Amino acid sequence: MPGAQALVAAPFAGDGGAAWSVKTYNISGYALGEPGPSAFPASGLAAELGADGRVRVFGRLRLGLPGAAAAGAVVNHVWQVGAAVSGGSPAPHAMGGDNLAAKGKLDLLRATAVSSAGADSATRNRNIHGLLNAVSWGVLLPMGAIFARYLKTFKSADPAWFYLHVTCQLIGYAVGVAGWATGINLGNESEGVTYTTHRNIGIAVFALGTLQVFALFVRPKKEHKYRVYWNMYHHSVGYTVIVLGIVNIFKGMTILGVEQRWRTAYIFAVCVLGAVAVALEAVTWCVVVRRRKDEGKTFNSASNGHLPHPA
């Protein structure tokens, strides 16, 4: 984090690589850089590896805050747990939700931690982004596809299946646009932090979903000779959006570092939708086969077993 004055505890190679020591850093960019004096003079710095595996840092910093008593001596505080030391320098830390939210404020006079409204706001926005996209691309759009593929097989469901399909897709798209917009906003607020694969898949899903919506305005009539090609396009793009959407939802969960119970809940929802689709696939195939048999019997009865004479 640019501008941070860091205390880093690690078994540095230059110090023998065995005992833990503390170095100070004045971070000016998005890389840790080389150790050097920080803006706050430090003395008595030491690190100790406890029996519980935690490392404790000791020392004294002279902050020199002018007017500290009047201002409350509240300072920004960030903390992080990184990977092992590589080549004598600490390796970059992870970028999960807990890592990005590891910040707050310290009131040095009252010796208390002050909750950071900015951190709470960022966490809330990330959760909203994940929830909107999970509901839209991950639940509503698959439901709309199920209505369109299976309910139209039943004559009694016509045209109800079409309105259910369109309603699910339009609501899902609207919610997805909101989720996509929050993602763009999060990206703008997180300068220097980019999840390339998640971002690219999200852009592709949004673009293809937008094409699906506009394709409704150029849908040919059933008897039109180009209707079969429109159906091929509509189905292939629609299923691509659903698959990419679900994949990107799991990638987003990994980035956010969500609790396992939320991941399990979404997996359960996807499994329920999949089970419903498999069951309806079997039922609709039975209906289609039986209908064709009945139509064949009706034809044979009407023609008395003979082919109709050519006109």
N, C-alpha and C positions, 0 to 999 in steps of 0.2 A: 504494500500500500504506500504510494508516494507520500512523503512527508512524515512517515512514522519514524519514531526514535525507538529502535528495537534492542531488546536484551535477548540474546540467543544462547541457550544452554545446549551443549553437545560435547561428545568426546572428540574434539578436534584433533586432526592428524598432527598438526604442529606442536601440540601439547602432549604428545605421546600416544594419543588415540585411545587411552584406557580410562583415565580419570576424567570426570565431567568438569568443564570450565564454562565461563560466561564471557561472551564478547559483545561489544556494543556496535550498532550499525546506525548510520544516518541514511535512511532509504530515500532516494530521490526518483526512482522509477519503479517499474514493475518487476525488477530483478533485485535480489538481495544485495548484490554487489560485494565489495570488500569491507572487512571490519574497520572501524575507525571511530574517532570520538563522536559522541552524540551531542545534541544541543543541550542536554542536561548533564553536568558533571557527575560522574559516578565514582563511588569508592567502596571498598570492601566487598566486591562482587564475588560470589562463590555459588557453586551448584552441588547438590547432594542427591544421589540416587537412593531412594528409600526402599525398604523391604517390600513394599506394595507395588514396586515398579514405577512409581511416580518420581519425577525429578522436581526438587524444590530449589528455587533461586533466592539467594540472600544478597543484600547490599543496600546502599543508600544513594538516593538521587537528590541533587539540589535543583529544584524546579525553578526557583527564583521568579515566582509569579508576581508581578507588580499588582498591588491592590487585591491580593488574594483574599483577604478577610472580607472585603466588600463583595467580591465576585463569588464567594463561596468556594473558591479553589476547586472548581469542578473541571476535570480534564478528561479528554477522550481516552479510552482504553481499548486496545485490541489484543487478542491472544490467539495462539495457533499451535497445533501439534503437527510437526512435519515428519517427513520420511527420514531414513537414516542418512548419515553424512556420506557424501560421495565426492571423492577427489579433494577432501579437506574442507568442503563447504556443504552446508545443509541443502538437501534436495528440496524442490518445490513441494508445498503441502497440497492436500486434496482440495477439490473445489465443490464439495457436497454442500447441502443446505446448512448443516451445522457449522461447517467451516466458514461459509460466507456470513453467517449470523453471529460470529464470535466477536462481538464488539459491544461496548457500553460506555458508561460514564462513571467516573470515580469522584466522590466528594471527599477531598483530602482532609478537610477540617472536621467533618462529621464521621469520617472513617466508614462511609457507607457506599454501596453501589447504587447508582441512579439508573433506572431503566432507560434505554435509548429508544426514543420515539421513532427515530429513523430506522433502526433495526427492526422494530416491531412492524413498522409500515412495510418495509421491504419483504419481510417474511409473510405478512398478510397478502401482499400482492402476488407473491410467488404461489401461495396456496390457492388464491382465487384463479390464477392462470391455469394451474393444474386441474382444478375442479371443473372449470368451464370446458376445457378441452376434453377431459375424460367423459363428461356428460354428452357433449356434442358429437365429436368424431368417434368416440368409443362406445356410446350406448344408443343415442337417438338415430344416427345414420344406419347402423346395423339393423335396428328395429324397423326402420322404413324399408330397407331392402327385403327383409323377411315378409313384410306385408305385401310388397309388390310381387315377389316370386311365388308365394304359396297361396295367398288368399284369392288371387284372381283365377285360380283353378276351379274354385267353387262358383257356379253361376249365381247362386243366391248372394254372394258377396260383391257382385258387380252393381254399381260403381263404387261401393263403400271402400274397397281395397285401394282404389286410386286416390281417394281423398285422404285416407290414413297415410298412405305412402308420401304424398305431397306435403301433408302437415308435418310429419316427422322430419322430412328432409329440410323443409324451410326453417322450422324451429331449430333443428340441429345446426343448420348453416349459420343462422343468426347468432346462436350461442357460440359457435365456433369462431365467428368473426370477432366477437367480444374477447374470447380467449386469445386469439391471434394478436389482437391489438394490445392486450396486456403484456403479451410476450415481447412485442416490439418495444413497448415502453420500458420493460425490465432490461432489455438489451441496451437501450440508450442510457439507462441509469447505471449500468454495470460496465463502465468503460474499462477495457483491457481484459474483461472476462467474456470469452466467446465459446459457446458449445456448438461447434460448426455442424456436426451431423444432425443434432436436434434442430438447429435453426433451418438447415437446408430441407430436411424432411417436412418441417412445418410450413415452409414457403411452398413446397410442392403440393402439399395437401390443400392449402388455402387456394392456390391457383386452380387446381383440378376441381375443387368444390365449387369455385366461382364459375368455371366453364359449365358444370352440370346445371347450375341455376339458369344461366343464360340459354342453355340448350333447350329448356322448356319452351322458350319463345319461338323456336324454329322446328318444333316437333311436327313432322308430317302426319297427315291423317292415316288411319289404318290401311286404307286401300291404295295409298300412294306407293309407287314403285320403289322409292328411296327409303321407305319406312324401315325395311329390314336392315339397311346400313346404319340408320340412326339408332336402332335398337342395339346393334353390335357396339357402337361407340358408347352409348349410354350405359350399357351393362359393364363393359370393360373398364371405363373410367370410374364408375361407381364402386366397383369391387376394389379397384386400386386405391381409391381414397380410404376405404374402410380398412384395408390391410395396413397401409402406411400410417393411418391414424392410430391404430392400436399399437403398432411398433413404436411410434413416437411417444405414446403415453407411457410406455414402460421405460423408455429412455429418460423421459422427464422425471419419472419416479426415482430413477437412479441419481439424477442430478440433484433433486430436492432432498434425497436421503430420507424418504418418508418411512414411517414405521411399518413394520411387516404386516400389521393388521389391515392397513389401507391397501397395500399391495395384494394381500389375500382376498380382500373384499372385491377388488376389481377383477382379479382372476376368476373369482366365483361368478361375477356378473357375466363375464365373457363366456365361461363354461355353460351357464344357463342359456344364453343366446345360442351358443353352438348346439346344445342338446335339443333346443326347440327347433332349430333349423334342420337337424338330422331327422327328428321325428316327423316333421311336416314334409320333408323330402320323401320319406317312405310312404306317408299317407297320400300325398298328391300323385305319386307314381301309381299307386293302386287305383286311385280314382280315374286317372287318365287311361290306364289299361282296361279297366272295366267299361269305361265310356266307349272306347274304341270297339270292344267286343260287342256291346249293345248296338252300336251303329252298324257293325257288320251284319248282325242278325237281322236288323231292320231292313237293310239293303237286300239281303238274300230273300227275305219274305216278300218284299215288294216286287222283286224281279222274278220270283218263282224259280230261283236257282239259275236263271239264264242271264247272260250279259245283255244289256239294252242294245237295241238295234241302232246302228249309226243313223244320224239324221240325214 
